[in-house]
Amino acid sequence: MLEVILEALVDSFKLLPFLFLTYLVMGVLEHAASDRPKKLIQEAGRVGPIWGGLIGAFPQCGFSAAASYFYIGRVITLGTLISIYMSTSDEMLPILISEKVAGLTILKIMGTKVVIGMISGFLVELFFGWMARRKKRPRDFDGEPHSGHCDCGTGIFVEAARHALKVFLFILIVSLAIGLLIYFVGEENIYLLFSNVPVLGEAVAGLVGLIPNCAASVVITQLYLDGIISAGPMMSGLLVSAGVGLLVLFKENTHPRESLSIAAILYVVSVAWGVLIEILGITF
C-alpha cells in the first residue's frame, strides 16, 4: 500500500510543472483572444451549434459558465448551449498534454467532441427547441456573466499557478483512489465490471461527468489514461462534463425544471454517444 501512495505522489508531482506551463499558455491565448469568441456566439443565430462546438473546445476560462448566462438571457439557443457544454474540454486537455499523450490522439478526442457537440446541438434544437422558446427572457437579466465566476483578471502567472495547484490536488486524490482501488479489487476485475455489463460504464461515467467542477473531467481522463475505462465511457463522461456551466445554470436560472431538463438531455445524449462509440469499437 505504501508503494501505491508513493507512486501516486511521485506521478502527480511530475505533472505539476507541465500543468503550470499548459495553463500559462492557455492564459496567454485567452488574453489574446479577448471577447471575440463570445461575440461570435452571440451573433451566431441558427448556426450557433457550429460556432458553439468550435469555440467550446477552445480552453477558455469560464466559457461554459458564460454560455449558461447567455442562454438564461436568451442570447443563444438551447442547441448552442448543448453544443458548448459537450465540446468543452475543461481539464481534459491540460491533463492529456501533461501526461504526454500523443498529439494525434488529443486531436482525435477533441475533434470527436467538437463534431458530436455540433450534431447534438442541431438535434436538440430540432426536438427540444420549443422548451427554450416558451420561456420568456427575464426583464432584469442582461445575458452577461457577472463577476465572481471567472477570476482570469488576477494575473496570468498567478492564475496559471492557482489552477495548476488545484488540478494537481485533484489528480493526486484521484490517483490515490484509483491506486488503492486496484490494490484491493484488482485492475482486471474493475475493467471487467465496466466492459461486461452493457451501458453500465457509460452511465456511471456520465454521472461522474455531472459533477459541477473540474474534478469530473480529471477523474474521467485519469481513469481512461490508467486503462480502467475504455473510449465509450470516457467519451460519455467528457461530453457531459461542462465544468461550472451547469452549476451556473442551476444557480441563476429562474426555471429550475428547465435546468433539470437541460441536465437530463445533456446526460442522455452524452451516454448515447458513448454507447455508440463503444458498439462501433472506436478507439483513440
C-alpha positions in Angstrom: 0.0 0.0 0.0 2.9 2.4 0.8 4.2 1.8 -2.7 0.8 2.8 -4.2 0.8 6.0 -2.2 4.4 6.9 -3.1 3.7 6.2 -6.8 0.7 8.5 -6.8 2.7 11.3 -5.1 5.7 11.0 -7.5 3.5 10.8 -10.6 1.4 13.8 -9.5 4.4 15.9 -8.7 5.9 15.1 -12.0 2.8 16.6 -13.7 2.9 19.9 -11.8 5.4 21.9 -14.0 3.7 20.7 -17.1 0.3 21.7 -15.8 1.6 25.2 -14.9 3.1 25.6 -18.4 0.0 24.4 -20.1 -2.3 26.8 -18.1 0.2 29.6 -18.7 0.0 29.1 -22.4 -3.8 28.8 -22.2 -4.0 32.0 -20.3 -1.9 33.9 -22.8 -4.1 32.6 -25.7 -7.3 33.5 -23.8 -6.0 37.0 -23.1 -5.1 37.4 -26.8 -8.5 36.2 -27.9 -10.3 38.7 -25.7 -14.1 38.7 -26.0 -14.2 37.8 -29.7 -15.4 34.2 -29.2 -18.3 35.4 -27.0 -19.3 37.9 -29.6 -19.3 35.2 -32.3 -21.6 33.0 -30.2 -24.0 35.9 -29.6 -24.2 36.7 -33.3 -24.4 33.1 -34.5 -28.1 32.7 -34.8 -29.3 29.4 -36.3 -25.7 28.2 -36.9 -25.0 28.6 -33.2 -24.2 24.9 -32.6 -21.4 25.1 -35.2 -19.7 28.0 -33.5 -20.6 26.6 -30.1 -18.9 23.3 -30.9 -15.7 25.0 -32.2 -15.4 27.7 -29.6 -16.4 25.5 -26.7 -13.4 23.3 -27.4 -11.0 26.2 -27.0 -9.6 26.1 -23.5 -11.0 29.3 -22.1 -11.7 30.3 -18.5 -15.4 30.1 -17.6 -16.7 29.8 -21.2 -19.3 27.2 -20.3 -20.4 29.5 -17.4 -20.7 32.4 -19.8 -22.7 30.2 -22.2 -25.2 29.5 -19.3 -25.6 33.2 -18.7 -26.2 33.8 -22.4 -28.8 31.1 -22.6 -30.7 32.3 -19.5 -30.8 35.7 -21.1 -32.0 34.1 -24.4 -28.9 35.4 -26.2 -28.2 31.9 -27.5 -30.4 28.9 -28.3 -30.7 25.6 -26.4 -28.9 23.8 -29.2 -26.0 26.2 -29.0 -25.8 25.8 -25.2 -25.7 22.0 -25.5 -23.0 22.1 -28.2 -20.8 24.3 -26.0 -21.4 22.0 -23.0 -20.5 18.9 -24.9 -17.4 20.3 -26.7 -16.0 21.9 -23.6 -12.7 20.2 -22.7 -12.5 21.6 -19.1 -9.4 19.9 -17.5 -9.1 17.1 -20.1 -6.7 19.0 -22.4 -4.2 20.1 -19.7 -4.1 16.5 -18.3 -3.6 14.9 -21.7 -0.8 17.3 -22.5 0.8 16.9 -19.1 0.7 13.1 -19.4 2.4 13.5 -22.8 -0.3 11.8 -24.7 0.3 11.7 -28.5 -0.7 14.9 -30.2 -2.8 13.0 -32.8 -4.7 11.2 -30.0 -5.5 14.5 -28.4 -6.7 15.9 -31.7 -8.9 12.9 -32.3 -10.5 13.1 -28.9 -11.1 16.9 -29.2 -12.2 16.6 -32.8 -14.7 13.9 -31.9 -16.1 16.1 -29.0 -16.5 19.0 -31.4 -18.3 17.1 -34.1 -20.6 15.4 -31.6 -21.3 18.7 -30.0 -22.3 20.2 -33.3 -24.5 17.3 -34.3 -26.1 17.1 -30.9 -26.7 20.8 -30.8 -28.7 20.8 -34.0 -30.6 17.6 -32.9 -31.5 19.2 -29.6 -32.6 22.4 -31.3 -34.8 20.4 -33.6 -36.5 18.3 -31.0 -36.3 20.4 -27.8 -36.0 24.0 -29.1 -39.6 24.7 -28.1 -38.6 24.3 -24.4 -36.5 27.4 -24.5 -38.8 29.4 -26.7 -41.8 29.1 -24.4 -39.8 30.7 -21.5 -39.8 34.5 -21.6 -36.5 36.3 -21.1 -36.2 37.7 -17.6 -36.6 41.5 -17.6 -33.9 42.1 -15.1 -31.3 39.8 -16.8 -29.0 41.1 -19.5 -27.5 37.8 -20.5 -24.0 38.8 -19.5 -21.8 37.0 -17.0 -21.4 38.7 -13.6 -18.2 38.9 -11.7 -17.2 36.1 -9.3 -17.4 33.2 -11.7 -14.1 33.7 -13.6 -11.1 35.2 -11.9 -8.9 35.4 -15.1 -8.0 39.0 -14.3 -5.9 38.2 -11.3 -2.7 37.9 -13.5 -1.8 35.2 -16.0 1.0 33.8 -13.9 -0.9 33.8 -10.6 -4.0 32.3 -12.3 -1.9 29.6 -14.0 -0.2 28.7 -10.7 -3.5 28.6 -8.8 -5.2 26.5 -11.5 -2.3 24.1 -11.7 -2.2 23.6 -8.0 -5.9 22.9 -7.8 -5.8 20.4 -10.6 -2.7 18.8 -9.1 -4.6 18.2 -5.9 -7.4 16.6 -7.8 -5.1 14.4 -9.7 -3.3 13.4 -6.6 -6.6 12.4 -4.8 -7.9 10.6 -7.9 -4.6 8.8 -8.4 -4.5 7.6 -4.8 -8.1 6.5 -5.0 -7.5 4.5 -8.2 -4.3 3.0 -6.9 -5.9 1.8 -3.7 -8.9 0.5 -5.7 -6.7 -1.5 -7.9 -4.7 -2.7 -4.9 -7.7 -4.1 -3.1 -10.0 -5.1 -6.0 -7.7 -5.7 -8.9 -7.4 -3.9 -12.2 -8.8 -6.8 -14.2 -11.9 -7.1 -12.0 -12.6 -3.4 -12.3 -12.2 -3.4 -16.1 -14.5 -6.4 -16.4 -17.2 -4.6 -14.4 -17.2 -1.8 -16.8 -16.8 -3.8 -20.0 -19.0 -6.8 -19.3 -22.2 -5.0 -18.3 -23.7 -3.1 -21.3 -24.2 0.6 -20.9 -23.1 0.5 -17.2 -19.7 2.1 -17.9 -21.2 4.9 -20.0 -23.9 5.5 -17.5 -21.6 5.7 -14.5 -19.1 7.8 -16.3 -21.9 10.2 -17.3 -22.9 10.5 -13.7 -19.3 11.4 -12.7 -19.3 13.9 -15.5 -22.2 15.8 -14.0 -20.1 16.8 -11.0 -20.1 20.7 -11.5 -16.4 21.4 -11.2 -13.0 20.3 -12.7 -13.0 17.1 -10.6 -15.3 15.4 -13.1 -13.0 15.7 -16.2 -10.0 15.0 -14.0 -11.5 11.7 -12.8 -12.7 10.6 -16.3 -9.5 11.5 -18.0 -7.3 9.8 -15.4 -9.5 6.6 -15.5 -9.1 6.4 -19.2 -5.3 7.0 -19.1 -4.9 4.3 -16.5 -6.8 1.8 -18.7 -9.7 1.4 -16.2 -12.4 2.6 -18.7 -12.5 2.4 -22.5 -13.3 5.0 -25.1 -17.1 4.8 -24.8 -17.3 5.6 -21.1 -14.5 8.1 -21.4 -16.4 10.0 -24.1 -19.7 9.8 -22.2 -18.1 11.4 -19.1 -16.2 14.1 -21.0 -19.2 15.0 -23.2 -21.4 15.6 -20.2 -18.7 17.3 -18.2 -19.4 21.0 -18.7 -17.3 22.4 -15.9 -19.1 25.0 -13.9 -21.6 25.6 -16.7 -24.4 23.5 -15.1 -23.7 25.0 -11.7 -24.3 28.5 -13.1 -27.4 27.3 -14.9 -29.0 25.9 -11.8 -28.0 28.9 -9.7 -29.1 31.7 -12.0 -32.0 30.2 -14.0 -35.4 31.1 -12.5 -36.9 28.0 -14.1 -35.5 25.0 -12.1 -37.5 22.4 -14.1 -35.9 23.8 -17.3 -32.4 23.4 -15.7 -33.2 19.8 -14.7 -34.5 19.1 -18.2 -31.3 20.5 -19.8 -29.1 18.4 -17.5 -31.2 15.3 -18.3 -30.9 16.0 -22.0 -27.1 16.5 -21.7 -26.7 13.3 -19.8 -28.9 11.1 -22.0 -27.4 12.4 -25.2 -23.8 12.0 -23.9 -24.4 8.5 -22.7 -26.0 7.6 -26.0 -22.9 8.8 -27.9 -20.7 6.9 -25.5 -22.6 3.6 -26.1 -22.5 4.2 -29.9 -18.7 4.7 -29.8 -18.3 1.5 -27.7 -20.5 -0.5 -30.0 -18.6 0.7 -33.1 -15.3 -0.2 -31.4 -13.9 3.3 -31.9 -10.6 3.9 -30.2 -8.3 6.9 -29.8 
